[in-house]
Amino acid sequence: MTPEIETLRQKLDLIEDKLISLLNERVEYVLEIGRIKREQGLPITDPKREETILNRVAQKNPGPMSDEFVKEIFKKIIEESIKMESCG
C-alpha cells in the first residue's frame, strides 16, 4: 500500500471516529426526548417530524452523495432512535 493511500485511510479513520461521537451525542438527546415523551404521555413516533428531518438533510446535502442516499442513512438513524426512545 502506498503512503498516500495510508494517509488518506488514516484521515477516513478520524472522520469515522467523529461520526461515531456525533451519533452518540445525538442519541443522548434522543433518550432525553423519549423520557419527556413518556412522562407527558406523548407518542414516540412523529411522522411529520421524521419527514421534516429527511427533507432538511436532503436540502443541506451539498453532494457528491445523492439526496436519496442521505435520506436512507437518516431513515436508519431515525429507525434506531425510535427504538431507543421506546426503551428509554
KERO-461788 format. One record per residue: residue in three letters; z, x, y of N, C-alpha, C in turn; chain. Coordinates in Angstrom, 2 decimals, decimal comma, padded with zeros to 5 digits, always signed. Each point is the difference from the previous one (the first is absolute). Layout:
<sites>
   res      n.zz      n.xx      n.yy     ca.zz     ca.xx     ca.yy      c.zz      c.xx      c.yy   chain
   ALA         Z         X         Y         Z         X         Y         Z         X         Y       A
...
</sites>
This chain:
<sites>
   res      n.zz      n.xx      n.yy     ca.zz     ca.xx     ca.yy      c.zz      c.xx      c.yy   chain
   MET   +000,00   +000,83   -001,17   +000,00   -000,83   +001,17   +000,00   +000,89   +001,25       A
   THR   -000,76   -000,41   +000,97   -000,11   +000,82   +001,21   +001,23   -000,18   +000,88       A
   PRO   +000,32   +000,99   +000,82   +001,13   -000,12   +000,93   -000,18   -001,19   +000,95       A
   GLU   -001,23   -000,26   +000,39   -000,27   -001,12   +000,91   +000,38   -001,33   -000,65       A
   ILE   -000,37   -000,17   -001,26   +000,35   -001,24   -000,71   +001,52   -000,10   -000,15       A
   GLU   +000,63   +001,10   -000,34   +001,46   +000,00   -000,16   +000,69   -000,39   +001,31       A
   THR   -000,46   +000,54   +001,10   +000,57   -000,34   +001,31   -000,17   -001,48   +000,31       A
   LEU   -001,18   -000,54   -000,27   -000,25   -001,41   +000,24   +000,86   -000,88   -000,91       A
   ARG   +000,19   +000,42   -001,23   +000,85   -000,76   -000,93   +001,46   +000,02   +000,45       A
   GLN   +000,44   +001,11   +000,54   +001,36   +000,07   +000,53   +000,17   -000,97   +001,17       A
   LYS   -001,03   -000,11   +000,83   +000,05   -000,96   +001,11   +000,05   -001,43   -000,53       A
   LEU   -000,76   -000,26   -001,05   +000,05   -001,33   -000,63   +001,39   -000,29   -000,54       A
   ASP   +000,63   +000,99   -000,61   +001,35   -000,17   -000,52   +000,97   -000,41   +001,12       A
   LEU   -000,12   +000,64   +001,15   +000,87   -000,32   +001,14   -000,23   -001,43   +000,49       A
   ILE   -001,25   -000,41   +000,04   -000,33   -001,36   +000,42   +000,57   -001,01   -001,00       A
   GLU   -000,13   +000,30   -001,28   +000,54   -000,89   -001,03   +001,51   -000,11   +000,12       A
   ASP   +000,67   +001,11   +000,30   +001,45   -000,02   +000,20   +000,36   -000,90   +001,18       A
   LYS   -000,76   +000,09   +001,09   +000,24   -000,85   +001,17   -000,23   -001,47   -000,33       A
   LEU   -001,05   -000,28   -000,77   -000,28   -001,38   -000,38   +001,16   -000,59   -000,81       A
   ILE   +000,52   +000,77   -000,94   +001,12   -000,47   -000,80   +001,20   -000,28   +000,90       A
   SER   +000,27   +000,90   +000,91   +001,12   -000,18   +000,92   -000,19   -001,26   +000,85       A
   LEU   -001,18   -000,19   +000,54   -000,28   -001,17   +000,83   +000,08   -001,30   -000,81       A
   LEU   -000,50   +000,01   -001,22   +000,08   -001,20   -000,83   +001,45   -000,34   -000,32       A
   ASN   +000,80   +001,00   -000,27   +001,42   -000,25   -000,26   +000,72   -000,49   +001,25       A
   GLU   -000,38   +000,51   +001,15   +000,57   -000,49   +001,26   -000,37   -001,47   +000,19       A
   ARG   -001,23   -000,35   -000,31   -000,45   -001,39   +000,10   +000,82   -000,89   -000,92       A
   VAL   +000,27   +000,48   -001,20   +000,77   -000,78   -000,98   +001,41   -000,28   +000,51       A
   GLU   +000,58   +000,93   +000,73   +001,33   -000,24   +000,56   -000,02   -001,24   +000,89       A
   TYR   -001,03   -000,15   +000,81   -000,14   -001,18   +000,86   -000,28   -001,25   -000,83       A
   VAL   -000,82   +000,15   -001,03   -000,31   -001,12   -000,89   +001,28   -000,53   -000,63       A
   LEU   +000,85   +000,89   -000,47   +001,25   -000,42   -000,64   +000,91   -000,72   +000,99       A
   GLU   +000,04   +000,48   +001,22   +000,81   -000,65   +001,04   -000,55   -001,39   +000,33       A
   ILE   -001,32   -000,11   +000,11   -000,62   -001,30   +000,25   +000,29   -000,95   -001,16       A
   GLY   -000,09   +000,49   -001,22   +000,31   -000,82   -001,16   +001,43   -000,51   +000,02       A
   ARG   +000,93   +000,85   +000,38   +001,41   -000,39   +000,10   +000,16   -001,13   +001,02       A
   ILE   -000,62   +000,17   +001,16   +000,09   -001,02   +001,06   -000,63   -001,31   -000,47       A
   LYS   -001,16   +000,09   -000,64   -000,66   -001,21   -000,50   +000,89   -000,74   -000,99       A
   ARG   +000,64   +000,74   -000,91   +000,88   -000,65   -000,99   +001,19   -000,65   +000,69       A
   GLU   +000,59   +000,70   +000,97   +001,15   -000,55   +000,73   -000,37   -001,29   +000,74       A
   GLN   -001,21   -000,04   +000,53   -000,43   -001,15   +000,80   -000,76   -001,04   -000,83       A
   GLY   -000,12   +000,25   -001,29   -000,68   -000,95   -000,86   -001,49   -000,11   +000,27       A
   LEU   -000,58   +001,07   +000,49   -001,43   +000,02   +000,30   -000,80   +000,44   -001,22       A
   PRO   -001,25   -000,45   -000,11   -000,82   +000,45   -001,13   -000,31   +001,50   +000,12       A
   ILE   -000,09   +000,64   -001,15   -000,30   +001,43   -000,03   -001,44   +000,25   +000,41       A
   THR   -000,91   -000,82   -000,49   -001,41   +000,22   +000,32   -000,36   -000,72   +001,29       A
   ASP   -000,93   +000,61   +000,73   -000,50   -000,56   +001,25   -001,50   +000,33   +000,06       A
   PRO   -000,82   -000,87   -000,61   -001,44   +000,27   -000,06   -000,64   +000,26   +001,36       A
   LYS   +000,49   -000,67   +001,03   -000,55   +000,20   +001,35   +000,27   +001,44   +000,47       A
   ARG   +001,21   +000,47   -000,23   +000,37   +001,37   +000,37   -000,82   +001,01   -000,80       A
   GLU   -000,18   -000,28   -001,29   -000,78   +000,89   -000,84   -001,43   +000,12   +000,52       A
   GLU   -000,59   -001,11   +000,37   -001,36   +000,00   +000,53   -000,06   +000,77   +001,33       A
   THR   +001,02   -000,18   +000,82   +000,08   +000,72   +001,27   +000,03   +001,51   -000,23       A
   ILE   +000,80   +000,43   -000,96   +000,10   +001,43   -000,33   -001,36   +000,52   -000,45       A
   LEU   -000,64   -000,70   -000,92   -001,28   +000,45   -000,53   -001,07   +000,09   +001,09       A
   ASN   -000,02   -000,98   +000,88   -000,98   +000,03   +001,09   +000,30   +001,14   +000,97       A
   ARG   +001,30   +000,21   +000,29   +000,38   +001,06   +000,94   -000,35   +001,38   -000,54       A
   VAL   +000,31   +000,26   -001,28   -000,29   +001,33   -000,54   -001,51   +000,25   -000,08       A
   ALA   -000,76   -001,04   -000,27   -001,47   +000,15   -000,01   -000,50   +000,33   +001,40       A
   GLN   +000,57   -000,67   +001,00   -000,40   +000,26   +001,39   +000,36   +001,41   +000,44       A
   LYS   +001,14   +000,48   -000,46   +000,49   +001,34   +000,39   -000,71   +001,12   -000,74       A
   ASN   -000,70   -000,33   -001,05   -000,65   +001,01   -000,84   -001,19   +000,63   +000,73       A
   PRO   +000,08   +001,31   +000,31   -001,11   +000,66   +000,67   -001,07   +000,52   -000,96       A
   GLY   +000,26   -000,11   -001,32   -000,93   +000,56   -000,98   +000,37   +001,44   -000,28       A
   PRO   -000,58   +000,64   -000,95   -001,17   -000,41   -000,77   +000,29   -000,97   -001,15       A
   MET   +001,28   -000,33   -000,25   +000,28   -000,98   -001,05   -000,51   -001,36   +000,46       A
   SER   -000,46   -000,80   -000,95   -000,47   -001,33   +000,35   +001,20   -000,90   +000,31       A
   ASP   -000,24   -001,01   +000,83   +001,05   -000,96   +000,30   +000,49   -000,69   -001,27       A
   GLU   -000,91   -000,29   -000,90   +000,38   -000,67   -001,25   +000,92   +000,88   -000,83       A
   PHE   -000,27   +001,29   -000,04   +000,87   +000,91   -000,75   +001,39   +000,03   +000,61       A
   VAL   +000,07   +000,09   +001,31   +001,29   +000,02   +000,70   +000,76   -001,30   -000,28       A
   LYS   -000,71   -001,11   +000,04   +000,63   -001,29   -000,30   +000,54   -000,03   -001,43       A
   GLU   -000,75   +000,54   -000,94   +000,46   +000,03   -001,39   +001,27   +000,83   -000,15       A
   ILE   +000,07   +001,11   +000,68   +001,22   +000,83   -000,03   +001,18   -000,82   +000,51       A
   PHE   -000,20   -000,67   +001,13   +001,09   -000,77   +000,58   +000,33   -001,25   -000,80       A
   LYS   -000,94   -000,55   -000,70   +000,31   -001,13   -000,90   +000,99   +000,46   -001,06       A
   LYS   -000,21   +001,20   -000,52   +000,92   +000,56   -001,01   +001,37   +000,27   +000,62       A
   ILE   +000,01   +000,53   +001,21   +001,27   +000,27   +000,68   +000,75   -001,31   +000,23       A
   ILE   -000,71   -001,03   +000,45   +000,61   -001,30   +000,24   +000,52   -000,59   -001,31       A
   GLU   -000,79   +000,10   -001,05   +000,41   -000,52   -001,31   +001,32   +000,64   -000,45       A
   GLU   +000,09   +001,30   +000,12   +001,22   +000,70   -000,39   +001,15   -000,37   +000,94       A
   SER   -000,29   -000,17   +001,28   +001,01   -000,38   +000,96   +000,61   -001,36   -000,34       A
   ILE   -000,85   -000,94   -000,39   +000,49   -001,33   -000,39   +000,94   +000,11   -001,20       A
   LYS   -000,38   +000,81   -000,97   +000,88   +000,21   -001,16   +001,35   +000,55   +000,44       A
   MET   -000,03   +000,97   +000,90   +001,24   +000,63   +000,43   +000,84   -000,95   +000,84       A
   GLU   -000,65   -000,79   +000,88   +000,73   -000,97   +000,80   +000,68   -001,03   -000,91       A
   SER   -000,68   -000,37   -001,05   +000,52   -001,01   -000,92   +001,24   +000,49   -000,74       A
   CYS   +000,01   +001,27   -000,34   +001,11   +000,56   -000,78   +001,18   +000,41   +000,86       A
   GLY   -000,31   +000,37   +001,23   +001,05   +000,42   +000,93   +000,46   +001,36   -000,31       A
</sites>
